[in-house]
């Protein structure tokens, strides 16, 4: 088992350590499957690991996703075969905090801390590699800044987190918030995640004006989620 995270100053830039491809597990959820369970998630996680995938993205908002991913990782950790779960320090575990339900958010420091500790327990890990504030466009900017401060406290005081980011959909809002966090805290967010903005029907995330705004805000990594655009570019299940 790897040691827990260290303070920000001792960490390499996120761009140097985040894998180039991340398996998103939002589909371990009733929004995408009528009955998600370990029989569904375990083969997917096993298949991903066998093909070199080492990063996994989840969220408490994704229904049972965190629990199912954690159960799959625990099951594979007891696998005696050569394809067993790699050591923790070769995995990159990502989750989110702040969004509870479609219309329910709690960005208070107490809930952010509770959410992170619960995610660690569900994923059977002493620390999380990256935690995003989830869907930041739906809460006041001051609440986002407060939540980022709490995530950094968990990083520095409790060694629960290695890197801190924000996630959401509208790119201008994400750029505004990244700039605000830098102004208010003196430290840039490590990562910004948007979704459905770099795929066949939408390449907005690659536009120079947006990338320049993120660079000016000191953002180390911009991640593109949902390459299939929330199922738009897939065939429906029958």
PENOR-V792063 format. One record per pair of residues at least 12 apart in sequence whose ideal C-beta (glycine too) atoms are under 10 Angstrom apart, sorted by the first residue. I is the first residue (numbers start at 1). J is the second residue. If there is no record, write none. Layout:
i:j
I:J
I:J
This chain:
i:j
1:77
1:87
1:88
1:89
1:125
1:126
2:87
2:88
2:89
2:90
2:91
2:125
2:126
2:127
3:88
3:89
3:126
3:127
3:159
4:120
4:125
4:126
4:127
4:158
4:159
4:160
4:161
4:162
5:126
5:127
5:128
5:129
5:154
5:155
5:156
5:158
5:159
5:160
5:161
5:162
5:163
6:127
6:155
6:156
6:159
6:162
7:152
7:155
7:156
7:157
7:159
7:162
8:152
8:155
8:156
8:161
8:162
8:163
8:164
8:187
8:190
9:156
11:155
11:162
11:163
11:190
12:162
13:163
13:190
13:220
13:221
14:92
14:129
14:130
14:162
14:163
14:164
14:165
14:189
14:190
14:191
14:219
14:220
14:221
14:223
15:190
15:191
15:219
15:220
15:221
15:222
16:220
16:221
17:55
17:92
17:129
17:130
17:162
17:163
17:221
18:55
18:92
18:94
18:129
18:130
18:163
18:190
18:191
18:220
18:221
18:223
19:52
19:53
19:54
19:55
19:56
19:90
19:91
19:92
19:129
20:55
21:48
21:51
21:52
21:53
21:54
21:55
21:227
22:48
22:53
22:54
22:55
22:56
22:57
22:92
22:94
22:130
22:193
22:223
22:224
22:225
23:44
23:45
23:47
23:48
23:49
23:51
23:53
23:54
23:55
23:56
23:57
23:58
23:69
23:94
24:55
24:56
24:57
24:58
24:59
24:62
24:65
24:94
24:195
24:225
24:226
24:227
24:228
25:41
25:44
25:45
25:48
25:56
25:57
25:58
25:59
25:62
25:64
25:65
25:66
25:68
25:69
25:72
25:94
25:95
26:57
26:58
26:59
26:61
26:62
26:63
26:65
26:195
26:225
26:226
26:230
27:40
27:41
27:44
27:62
27:65
27:231
28:40
28:41
28:44
28:45
28:58
28:62
28:63
28:64
28:65
28:66
28:67
28:68
28:69
28:71
28:72
29:58
29:59
29:61
29:62
29:63
29:64
29:65
29:68
30:62
30:63
30:64
31:61
31:62
31:63
31:65
31:102
31:230
31:231
32:62
32:63
32:65
32:230
32:231
32:237
33:63
33:237
34:237
36:62
36:63
36:64
36:65
36:67
36:68
37:64
37:68
37:71
38:64
38:67
38:68
38:69
38:71
38:72
38:75
39:68
40:68
40:72
41:64
41:65
41:67
41:68
41:69
41:70
41:71
41:72
41:73
41:75
42:68
42:69
42:71
42:72
42:73
42:75
42:76
43:72
44:68
44:69
44:72
45:68
45:69
45:71
45:72
45:73
45:75
45:76
45:85
46:72
46:75
46:76
46:79
46:83
46:84
46:85
48:72
49:72
49:73
49:76
49:79
49:83
49:84
49:85
49:86
49:91
50:83
52:86
53:91
53:92
54:86
54:90
54:91
54:92
54:93
55:91
55:92
55:93
55:94
55:129
55:130
55:223
56:69
56:72
56:73
56:91
56:92
56:93
56:94
56:95
56:123
56:129
57:69
57:92
57:93
57:94
57:95
57:96
57:130
57:132
57:167
57:193
57:223
57:225
58:70
58:93
58:94
58:95
58:96
58:119
58:122
58:123
59:94
59:95
59:96
59:97
59:98
59:99
59:115
59:119
59:131
59:132
59:134
59:135
59:167
60:95
60:96
60:97
60:98
60:99
60:100
60:114
60:115
60:116
60:118
60:119
60:122
60:134
61:95
61:96
61:97
61:98
61:99
61:100
61:101
61:102
61:104
61:105
61:115
61:134
61:135
62:95
62:96
62:99
62:134
64:122
65:95
65:122
66:93
66:95
66:96
66:115
66:118
66:119
66:121
66:122
66:123
67:121
67:122
67:123
68:122
69:93
69:95
69:122
69:123
69:124
70:93
70:119
70:120
70:121
70:122
70:123
70:124
70:125
71:122
71:123
71:124
72:85
73:85
73:88
73:91
73:93
73:122
73:123
73:124
73:125
74:123
74:124
77:124
88:124
88:125
88:126
88:127
88:129
89:129
91:123
91:125
91:129
92:128
92:129
92:130
92:162
92:163
93:119
93:120
93:123
93:124
93:125
93:127
93:128
93:129
93:130
93:131
93:162
94:119
94:128
94:129
94:130
94:131
94:132
94:163
94:165
94:167
94:191
94:193
94:223
95:115
95:116
95:118
95:119
95:120
95:122
95:123
95:125
95:128
95:129
95:130
95:131
95:132
95:134
95:161
96:115
96:116
96:119
96:128
96:130
96:131
96:132
96:133
96:134
96:135
96:165
96:166
96:167
96:193
97:111
97:112
97:113
97:114
97:115
97:116
97:118
97:119
97:128
97:131
97:132
97:133
97:134
97:147
97:150
97:151
97:154
97:161
98:111
98:112
98:115
98:131
98:132
98:133
98:134
98:135
98:136
98:138
98:139
98:143
98:144
98:147
98:150
98:151
98:166
98:167
99:115
99:132
99:133
99:134
99:135
99:136
99:138
99:139
99:167
99:168
100:115
100:134
102:138
103:138
104:138
105:133
105:134
105:135
105:136
105:138
105:139
105:143
105:147
106:139
106:143
106:147
107:133
107:134
107:136
107:138
107:139
107:140
107:142
107:143
107:144
107:145
107:146
107:147
107:148
107:150
108:143
108:146
108:147
108:150
109:146
109:147
109:149
109:150
109:151
109:153
109:154
110:150
111:147
111:150
112:131
112:133
112:146
112:147
112:148
112:149
112:150
112:151
112:153
112:154
113:150
113:151
113:153
113:154
113:158
113:160
115:131
115:134
115:147
115:150
115:151
116:128
116:131
116:150
116:151
116:154
116:155
116:158
116:160
116:161
117:154
117:158
117:160
119:131
119:160
119:161
120:154
120:158
120:160
120:161
125:160
126:158
126:159
126:160
127:154
127:155
127:158
127:159
127:160
127:161
127:162
128:151
128:154
128:155
128:160
128:161
128:162
128:163
129:161
129:162
129:163
130:151
130:161
130:162
130:163
130:164
130:165
130:190
130:191
130:193
130:221
130:223
131:147
131:148
131:151
131:154
131:155
131:160
131:161
131:162
131:163
131:164
131:165
131:167
131:190
131:191
132:151
132:163
132:164
132:165
132:166
132:167
132:168
132:189
132:190
132:191
132:192
132:193
132:223
132:225
133:145
133:146
133:147
133:148
133:150
133:151
133:164
133:165
133:166
133:167
133:168
133:177
133:181
133:189
134:147
134:166
134:167
134:168
134:193
135:166
135:167
135:168
135:169
136:148
136:165
136:166
136:167
136:168
136:169
136:170
136:173
136:174
136:176
136:177
136:178
136:181
136:192
137:166
137:167
137:168
137:169
137:170
137:172
137:173
137:174
137:176
137:177
138:168
138:169
138:173
139:168
141:173
141:176
141:177
141:180
141:181
141:184
142:180
142:184
144:166
144:168
144:173
144:177
144:178
144:180
144:181
144:184
144:189
145:177
145:180
145:181
145:183
145:184
145:185
146:184
147:164
147:166
148:164
148:165
148:166
148:177
148:180
148:181
148:184
148:185
148:187
148:189
149:164
149:181
149:184
149:185
149:187
150:164
151:163
151:164
151:165
151:166
151:189
152:164
152:185
152:187
152:189
155:190
161:190
162:190
163:189
163:190
163:191
163:220
163:221
164:181
164:187
164:188
164:189
164:190
164:191
165:178
165:189
165:190
165:191
165:192
165:193
165:219
165:220
165:221
165:222
165:223
166:178
166:181
166:189
166:190
166:191
166:192
166:193
166:194
166:219
167:191
167:192
167:193
167:194
167:195
167:223
167:225
168:192
168:193
168:194
168:195
169:193
169:194
169:195
169:196
169:197
169:225
169:226
170:194
170:197
170:204
171:192
171:194
171:197
171:204
171:205
171:207
171:209
171:210
171:211
171:213
171:214
171:222
172:209
172:210
172:213
173:194
174:189
174:192
174:193
174:194
174:197
174:205
174:210
174:213
174:214
174:217
174:219
174:222
175:192
175:194
175:209
175:210
175:211
175:212
175:213
175:214
175:216
175:217
175:219
175:222
176:213
176:217
177:189
177:192
177:217
178:191
178:192
178:213
178:214
178:215
178:216
178:217
178:218
178:219
178:222
179:213
179:214
179:216
179:217
179:218
179:219
180:217
181:217
181:218
181:219
182:216
182:217
182:218
182:219
183:217
187:218
188:214
188:215
188:216
188:217
188:218
188:219
188:220
189:214
189:217
189:218
189:219
189:220
189:221
190:218
190:219
190:220
190:221
191:214
191:219
191:220
191:221
191:222
191:223
192:205
192:210
192:213
192:214
192:217
192:219
192:220
192:221
192:222
192:223
193:221
193:222
193:223
193:224
193:225
193:226
194:210
194:222
194:223
194:224
194:225
194:226
195:223
195:224
195:225
195:226
195:227
195:229
195:230
196:224
196:225
196:226
196:227
196:228
196:229
196:230
196:232
196:233
197:210
197:222
197:224
197:225
197:226
197:229
198:222
198:223
198:224
198:225
198:226
198:227
198:229
199:224
199:226
199:227
199:228
199:229
199:230
199:232
199:233
200:227
200:228
200:229
200:232
200:233
201:229
201:232
201:233
202:229
202:232
203:224
205:222
205:223
205:224
206:222
206:224
210:222
